[in-house]
Amino acid sequence: MHSVFFQHSFDVNPYPILILDDDATILMALQETLKGEGYAYFATSKISEALEALEQKTFAVVISDQRMSEMTGLQFLRQVKEQCKLCTRILITGVLTTEIFLEAINTVEVFRCLPKPWMRDTLLASIKEAYQYFEYNIAFPKAHREIFQINQQLVEENAHLRQQLNHP
């Protein structure tokens, strides 16, 4: 299966979602779900294409299957974590063992682990929460910097006004 990039011209969400699954049926189901909700996404069945896409674009959420032929989803998501610290990661797996769950949460810092087959509402809620978490990590620091800059300008203007009042 070849990779697919989908983006509406009216996207509300400026950052796409990366989907990686080597099962064409699952990949297509995830694409249809995201497309139906208006998310921009990049979908691929190849880990090399997913890693290359991460080098070229900022993704809000990365969704990966656990069992793939080249490497596990956790191995891939560990690389994602190193390459893109701010994006949130979701692992989808047909077999969720305690070991996989603990590694996903404690080591790879996966945002959610979802079972296959998933409930559509649960999947969409998880993606929405992951996207909001990403936006919070991007938007909050940016707003903090902007407030700091405005505060600095106000301090300078206040000092200038005091100087004018003291020396008419």
TORDRENRO-680933 format. One line per field, with one value per residue: chain; x, y, z of N, C-alpha, C in turn. Coordinates in Angstrom, 1 decimal. Each point is the difference from the previous one (the first is absolute). Layout:
# residues N
ch: c(A,...);
n_u: c(X,...);
n_v: c(Y,...);
n_w: c(Z,...);
ca_u: c(X,...);
ca_v: c(Y,...);
ca_w: c(Z,...);
c_u: c(X,...);
c_v: c(Y,...);
c_w: c(Z,...);
# end
This chain:
# residues 168
ch: c(A,A,A,A,A,A,A,A,A,A,A,A,A,A,A,A,A,A,A,A,A,A,A,A,A,A,A,A,A,A,A,A,A,A,A,A,A,A,A,A,A,A,A,A,A,A,A,A,A,A,A,A,A,A,A,A,A,A,A,A,A,A,A,A,A,A,A,A,A,A,A,A,A,A,A,A,A,A,A,A,A,A,A,A,A,A,A,A,A,A,A,A,A,A,A,A,A,A,A,A,A,A,A,A,A,A,A,A,A,A,A,A,A,A,A,A,A,A,A,A,A,A,A,A,A,A,A,A,A,A,A,A,A,A,A,A,A,A,A,A,A,A,A,A,A,A,A,A,A,A,A,A,A,A,A,A,A,A,A,A,A,A,A,A,A,A,A,A);
n_u: c(0.8,-0.4,0.8,-0.8,0.0,-0.8,-0.4,-1.0,-0.6,-1.0,1.1,-0.6,0.5,0.9,0.1,0.6,-0.6,1.0,-0.3,0.4,-0.3,0.5,-1.1,-0.1,-0.7,0.9,1.0,-0.7,-0.2,1.2,0.4,-0.9,0.4,1.3,-0.1,-0.8,1.0,0.5,0.6,1.1,0.5,1.0,-0.3,0.7,0.5,0.8,0.7,0.8,-1.1,-0.5,1.1,0.0,-1.3,0.4,0.9,-1.1,-0.8,-0.7,-0.1,-1.3,-0.4,0.6,-0.6,0.3,0.1,-0.2,-0.7,1.3,0.3,0.2,-0.9,0.0,-1.3,0.3,0.7,-1.0,-0.9,0.9,0.1,-1.3,0.0,1.1,-0.7,-1.1,0.6,-0.6,0.2,-1.3,0.1,-0.6,-0.1,-0.1,-0.6,0.2,1.3,-0.7,1.3,0.2,0.9,-0.8,-1.0,0.8,0.5,-1.2,-0.5,0.8,0.2,-1.0,-0.6,-0.6,-0.7,-0.2,-0.5,-0.3,-1.0,0.4,-1.2,0.0,-0.5,-0.8,-1.0,0.6,0.1,-1.2,-0.5,0.7,-0.4,-1.3,0.0,0.5,-0.9,-0.9,0.5,0.1,-1.2,-0.3,0.8,-0.7,-1.3,0.1,1.1,-0.7,-1.2,0.7,0.7,-1.2,-0.5,1.1,0.0,-1.3,0.3,1.0,-0.9,-0.9,1.0,0.4,-1.3,-0.2,1.2,-0.3,-1.2,0.6,0.8,-1.1,-0.6,1.1,0.1,-0.9);
n_v: c(-1.2,1.0,1.0,0.6,1.2,0.2,1.0,0.3,0.7,-0.5,-0.6,-0.4,-1.2,1.0,-0.8,-0.7,-1.1,-0.7,-0.8,-1.0,-0.8,-1.1,0.1,-0.2,-1.0,-0.2,0.1,-0.7,-0.8,0.1,-0.2,-0.9,-0.5,0.2,-0.5,-0.9,0.2,0.0,-1.1,0.7,-0.8,-0.7,-0.9,-0.9,-1.0,1.0,-0.6,-0.4,-0.1,-0.7,-0.6,-0.3,-0.4,-0.7,-0.3,-0.2,-0.5,0.9,-1.0,0.1,-1.0,-1.0,-0.7,-1.0,-1.0,-1.0,-0.9,0.2,-0.2,1.3,0.5,0.0,0.2,-0.7,-0.8,0.0,-0.2,-0.8,-0.4,-0.1,-0.5,-0.6,-0.3,-0.3,0.7,1.0,-0.8,-0.2,-1.0,-0.7,-1.1,-0.7,-0.9,-1.1,0.1,0.5,-0.4,-0.4,-0.9,-0.2,-0.2,-0.7,-0.7,-0.2,-0.2,-0.9,-0.7,-0.3,0.1,-1.1,0.8,-0.9,-1.1,-0.3,-0.8,-1.1,0.0,1.3,0.7,0.3,0.1,-1.1,-0.5,0.5,-0.5,-1.1,0.1,0.3,-0.9,-0.9,0.4,0.0,-1.1,-0.4,0.5,-0.5,-1.0,0.3,0.1,-0.7,-0.7,0.0,-0.3,-0.9,-0.4,-0.1,-0.6,-0.7,-0.1,-0.2,-0.8,-0.5,0.1,-0.6,-0.8,-0.1,-0.1,-0.8,-0.6,0.0,-0.3,-0.8,-0.3,0.0,-0.7,-0.6,0.1,0.8);
n_w: c(0.0,-0.8,0.3,0.9,-0.6,1.0,-0.6,0.8,-1.0,0.8,0.1,1.1,-0.1,0.3,1.1,-0.9,-0.2,0.6,-1.0,0.8,-1.0,0.1,0.6,-1.2,0.5,1.0,-0.9,-0.9,1.0,0.4,-1.3,-0.2,1.2,-0.2,-1.2,0.6,0.8,-1.3,0.6,-0.1,-1.0,0.5,-0.9,0.6,-0.7,-0.3,0.9,-1.1,-0.6,1.0,0.2,-1.3,0.1,1.1,-0.9,-0.8,0.9,0.7,0.8,0.1,-0.7,0.6,-0.9,0.8,-0.9,0.9,-0.7,-0.4,-1.3,-0.2,0.8,1.3,0.2,1.1,-0.8,-0.9,1.0,0.4,-1.3,-0.1,1.2,-0.5,-1.1,0.7,0.9,-0.8,-1.0,0.1,0.7,-1.0,0.8,-1.1,0.7,-0.6,0.5,1.0,0.1,1.2,-0.6,-1.0,0.8,0.9,-1.0,-0.5,1.2,0.6,-1.1,-0.7,1.2,-0.3,-0.7,-0.9,0.6,-1.3,0.4,-0.7,-0.5,-0.5,0.9,-1.0,0.9,0.5,-1.2,-0.4,1.2,-0.2,-1.2,0.4,1.1,-0.8,-0.9,0.9,0.4,-1.2,-0.3,1.1,-0.4,-1.1,0.3,1.1,-0.4,-1.2,0.6,0.7,-1.1,-0.6,1.1,0.0,-1.4,0.1,1.0,-0.7,-1.0,0.8,0.5,-1.3,-0.5,1.0,-0.2,-1.3,0.3,0.9,-0.9,-0.9,0.9,0.2,-1.3,0.4);
ca_u: c(-0.8,0.8,-0.3,-1.1,-0.2,-1.3,-0.3,-1.1,0.5,-0.6,0.4,0.0,1.2,1.1,1.0,-0.6,0.2,0.7,-0.5,0.8,-0.4,0.4,-1.2,-0.7,-1.4,0.0,0.4,-1.1,-1.1,0.5,-0.1,-1.4,-0.4,0.5,-0.6,-1.4,0.1,0.7,1.4,1.0,0.8,1.0,-0.2,0.9,0.2,1.5,0.7,0.9,-0.8,-0.4,1.2,0.3,-1.0,0.2,1.1,-0.4,-1.2,-0.4,-1.2,-0.6,-0.2,0.5,-0.8,0.8,-0.3,1.1,0.6,0.3,1.1,1.3,0.3,-1.3,-0.5,0.7,1.3,-0.2,-0.5,1.2,0.7,-0.9,0.2,1.3,0.0,-1.1,-0.3,-1.3,-1.1,-0.5,0.1,-1.1,0.3,-1.1,0.5,-0.9,0.4,0.6,0.5,0.5,1.3,-0.2,-0.7,0.9,1.1,-0.7,-0.3,1.2,1.3,-0.3,-1.0,-1.1,-1.2,-1.1,0.1,-1.3,-0.1,-0.7,-0.6,-0.3,-1.3,0.2,-0.1,1.2,1.1,-0.1,0.2,1.4,0.7,-0.3,0.8,1.4,0.2,-0.1,1.2,1.1,-0.2,0.3,1.4,0.5,-0.7,0.2,1.3,0.0,-0.7,0.9,1.0,-0.6,-0.3,1.2,0.4,-0.9,0.3,1.2,-0.3,-0.7,0.9,0.8,-0.8,-0.3,1.2,0.0,-1.0,0.4,1.1,-0.6,-0.7,1.0,0.8,-0.9);
ca_v: c(1.2,1.2,1.0,0.9,1.3,0.6,1.3,0.9,1.4,0.7,-0.7,0.8,-0.5,0.2,-1.0,-1.3,-1.2,-1.0,-1.4,-1.0,-1.4,-0.8,-0.7,0.9,0.2,0.9,1.3,0.6,0.3,1.2,1.2,0.4,0.6,1.4,0.8,0.3,1.0,1.2,0.1,-0.2,-1.1,-0.7,-1.4,-0.9,-1.3,-0.2,0.8,1.0,1.1,0.7,0.7,1.1,1.0,0.7,1.0,1.1,0.7,-0.1,-0.8,0.2,-1.3,-1.1,-1.2,-1.1,-1.4,-0.6,-1.1,0.3,-0.9,0.6,0.2,0.2,1.3,0.7,0.4,1.1,1.2,0.5,0.9,1.2,0.8,0.6,0.9,1.0,0.0,0.5,-0.7,-1.0,-1.4,-1.0,-1.3,-0.9,-1.4,-1.1,-0.7,0.9,-0.6,0.9,0.5,1.0,1.2,0.7,0.7,1.1,1.2,0.5,0.2,0.7,1.1,-0.1,0.7,-1.0,-1.4,-0.4,-1.4,-0.4,1.1,1.1,0.7,1.3,1.1,0.0,0.4,1.4,0.8,-0.1,0.8,1.4,0.3,0.1,1.2,1.1,-0.1,0.6,1.4,0.6,0.0,1.0,1.3,0.6,0.7,1.1,1.1,0.4,0.9,1.3,0.7,0.5,1.1,1.2,0.5,0.8,1.2,0.9,0.5,1.0,1.1,0.6,0.7,1.2,0.9,0.5,0.9,1.2,0.6,0.5,1.0,0.7);
ca_w: c(0.0,0.0,1.0,-0.4,0.8,-0.2,0.7,-0.5,-0.1,1.0,1.3,1.2,0.7,-1.0,0.0,-0.4,0.8,-0.7,0.3,-0.5,0.2,-1.1,-0.4,-1.0,0.4,1.2,-0.4,-0.7,0.9,0.8,-0.9,-0.2,1.2,0.1,-1.1,0.3,1.1,-0.5,0.3,-0.9,0.5,-0.9,0.3,-0.6,0.5,0.1,1.1,-0.6,-0.5,1.2,0.6,-1.0,0.2,1.3,-0.2,-0.9,0.5,1.4,0.1,1.3,0.6,-0.7,0.3,-0.5,0.4,0.8,-0.7,-1.4,-0.4,0.1,1.4,0.8,0.2,1.1,-0.5,-0.9,0.8,0.7,-0.9,-0.2,1.3,-0.1,-1.1,0.0,1.5,0.4,-0.6,0.8,-0.6,0.3,-0.4,-0.3,0.0,0.2,1.2,1.0,1.2,1.1,-0.3,-1.1,0.6,0.8,-0.8,-0.7,0.8,0.8,-0.7,-1.3,0.3,-0.9,0.5,0.1,-0.6,-0.4,-0.5,-1.3,-0.7,0.9,-0.1,-0.8,0.9,0.9,-0.9,-0.3,1.2,0.3,-1.0,0.3,1.2,-0.4,-0.8,1.0,0.8,-0.9,-0.1,1.3,0.1,-0.9,0.2,1.3,0.0,-0.9,0.7,1.1,-0.6,-0.5,1.2,0.6,-0.8,0.3,1.3,-0.1,-0.7,1.0,1.0,-0.6,-0.2,1.3,0.4,-0.8,0.5,1.3,-0.3,-0.5,1.1,0.9,-0.7,-1.0);
c_u: c(0.9,-0.5,-1.0,0.1,-1.3,-0.2,-1.1,0.6,-0.6,0.4,0.0,1.2,1.2,1.1,-0.6,0.2,0.7,-0.6,1.0,-0.6,0.3,-1.2,-0.9,-1.4,-0.1,0.4,-1.1,-1.2,0.4,-0.1,-1.4,-0.6,0.5,-0.5,-1.4,-0.1,0.7,1.4,0.9,0.9,0.9,-0.1,1.0,0.1,1.5,0.6,0.9,-0.7,-0.5,1.1,0.4,-1.0,0.2,1.2,-0.4,-1.1,-0.2,-1.4,-0.5,-0.1,0.6,-0.7,0.8,-0.6,1.1,0.7,0.2,1.2,1.4,0.4,-1.3,-0.4,0.7,1.4,-0.1,-0.4,1.2,0.8,-0.7,0.2,1.3,0.0,-1.0,-0.5,-1.4,-1.2,-0.5,0.0,-1.1,0.5,-1.3,0.5,-1.2,0.2,0.6,0.3,0.4,1.3,0.0,-0.6,1.0,1.1,-0.6,-0.1,1.3,1.2,-0.3,-0.9,-1.1,-1.2,-1.2,0.5,-1.4,0.0,-0.6,-0.9,-0.4,-1.4,0.2,0.0,1.2,1.2,0.0,0.2,1.5,0.8,-0.2,0.8,1.5,0.3,0.0,1.2,1.2,-0.2,0.3,1.5,0.7,-0.5,0.4,1.4,0.1,-0.7,0.8,1.0,-0.6,-0.4,1.2,0.5,-0.9,0.3,1.3,-0.2,-0.7,0.9,0.9,-0.8,-0.3,1.2,0.2,-1.0,0.4,1.2,-0.5,-0.7,1.0,0.8,-0.9,0.7);
c_v: c(1.2,1.0,1.0,1.2,0.6,1.3,0.8,1.4,0.9,-0.6,1.0,-0.4,0.1,-1.1,-1.4,-1.1,-1.0,-1.4,-1.0,-1.4,-0.8,-0.9,1.0,0.3,0.9,1.4,0.8,0.4,1.2,1.3,0.4,0.7,1.4,0.9,0.5,1.0,1.3,0.2,-0.1,-1.2,-0.5,-1.4,-0.9,-1.3,-0.3,0.9,1.0,1.2,0.9,0.9,1.2,1.2,0.9,1.0,1.2,0.8,-0.2,-0.7,0.3,-1.4,-1.1,-1.3,-1.2,-1.3,-0.5,-1.1,0.3,-0.8,0.6,0.2,0.1,1.5,0.8,0.4,1.2,1.3,0.5,0.9,1.3,0.9,0.7,1.1,1.2,0.0,0.4,-0.8,-1.1,-1.4,-0.9,-1.3,-0.8,-1.4,-1.0,-0.8,0.9,-0.7,1.0,0.6,1.1,1.3,0.8,0.7,1.2,1.2,0.5,0.4,0.9,1.1,0.1,0.7,-1.0,-1.3,-0.4,-1.4,0.0,-1.1,1.1,0.4,1.3,1.2,0.1,0.5,1.5,0.9,0.0,0.9,1.5,0.5,0.1,1.3,1.2,0.1,0.6,1.5,0.7,0.1,1.0,1.4,0.6,0.6,1.2,1.2,0.6,1.0,1.4,0.9,0.6,1.2,1.2,0.6,0.8,1.3,1.0,0.5,1.1,1.3,0.7,0.8,1.3,1.0,0.6,1.1,1.3,0.8,0.7,1.1,0.7,0.9);
c_w: c(0.0,1.0,-0.6,0.9,-0.4,0.8,-0.7,-0.2,1.1,1.4,1.1,0.8,-0.9,0.0,-0.3,1.0,-0.9,0.4,-0.6,0.4,-1.2,-0.5,-0.9,0.5,1.2,-0.4,-0.7,1.0,0.8,-0.9,-0.2,1.3,0.1,-1.1,0.3,1.1,-0.4,0.4,-1.2,0.5,-1.1,0.4,-0.8,0.6,0.2,1.0,-0.5,-0.5,1.2,0.6,-0.9,0.1,1.2,-0.1,-0.8,0.6,1.4,0.0,1.5,0.7,-1.0,0.5,-0.6,0.5,0.7,-0.8,-1.4,-0.3,0.2,1.5,0.7,0.0,1.1,-0.4,-0.9,0.8,0.9,-0.9,-0.2,1.2,-0.1,-1.1,0.1,1.4,0.3,-0.6,1.0,-0.7,0.5,-0.5,-0.2,0.0,0.2,1.2,1.0,1.3,1.0,-0.4,-1.1,0.6,0.9,-0.8,-0.8,0.9,0.7,-0.9,-1.3,0.2,-1.0,0.6,0.3,-0.6,-0.3,-0.5,-1.4,0.3,1.0,-0.2,-0.6,0.9,0.9,-0.8,-0.2,1.2,0.4,-1.0,0.3,1.2,-0.3,-0.7,0.9,0.9,-0.8,-0.1,1.3,0.2,-1.0,0.3,1.3,0.1,-0.9,0.7,1.2,-0.5,-0.4,1.2,0.6,-0.8,0.2,1.3,0.0,-0.7,1.0,1.0,-0.6,-0.2,1.4,0.5,-0.8,0.5,1.3,-0.2,-0.5,1.1,1.0,-0.6,-1.1,-0.9);
# end
